[in-house]
Amino acid sequence: MKEDDGERWTPPAAPRAYRVVWTGYASEPEVMKETDDLLEALRWMGSRDRREFEIRDGRGVLLATA
């Protein structure tokens, strides 16, 4: 166990197959959700009120936009 600043160390999360990215900011896109289920990502993206979302795979390839 390794502790930094009083917090217990946790391993980094395993990479997911798909990322929902919001591109609404002018500077840097923001990852809003990561999942291994493409249908879940599509449903999540479709249920949001705002637009400018993209779904990308683990290599960063664009799969869908809204």
Secondary structure as the mmCIF struct_conf table of DSSP 4:
data_model
#
loop_
_struct_conf.conf_type_id
_struct_conf.id
_struct_conf.beg_label_comp_id
_struct_conf.beg_label_asym_id
_struct_conf.beg_label_seq_id
_struct_conf.end_label_comp_id
_struct_conf.end_label_asym_id
_struct_conf.end_label_seq_id
STRN STRN1 GLU A 3 ASP A 4
TURN_TY1_P TURN_TY1_P1 ASP A 5 GLY A 6
STRN STRN2 GLU A 7 ARG A 8
HELX_LH_PP_P HELX_LH_PP_P1 PRO A 11 ARG A 16
BEND BEND1 ALA A 17 ALA A 17
STRN STRN3 TYR A 18 TRP A 22
BEND BEND2 TYR A 25 SER A 27
STRN STRN4 GLU A 30 THR A 35
BEND BEND3 ASP A 36 ASP A 36
HELX_RH_AL_P HELX_RH_AL_P1 LEU A 38 GLY A 46
TURN_TY1_P TURN_TY1_P2 SER A 47 SER A 47
BEND BEND4 ASP A 49 ARG A 50
STRN STRN5 PHE A 53 ASP A 57
TURN_TY1_P TURN_TY1_P3 GLY A 58 ARG A 59
STRN STRN6 LEU A 62 THR A 65
#
